[in-house]
Amino acid sequence: MVAPKARRRGVGAHLLTAVETVCTTPKLFTSTNVSNHPMQHLLQRAGWRPVGLLHGLDEGDPEIFHLCPSSRLRDATCTGG
């Protein structure tokens, strides 16, 4: 989560890149509520794609799961992952 005063300054994109860089698995997922439009836009700009919807975690606000493009991840076979 990015502090409200630090939003819209590239911090979220930097955090996504950092997680992608250290990921040692062939797939990386994240999720956000349907109501969280800023996060959805960040993920879209970064090339992540929605892959599923889960109801019941937050009543009335389903969770959207996103998958990172494999081209943005390190090759898990090279790291022994």
Secondary structure, 3 states (H helix, E strand, C coil): CCCHHHCCCCHHHHHHHHHHHHCCCCCCEEEEECCCHHHHHHHHHCCCEEEEEECCCCCCCCEEEEECCHHHCCCHHHCCC
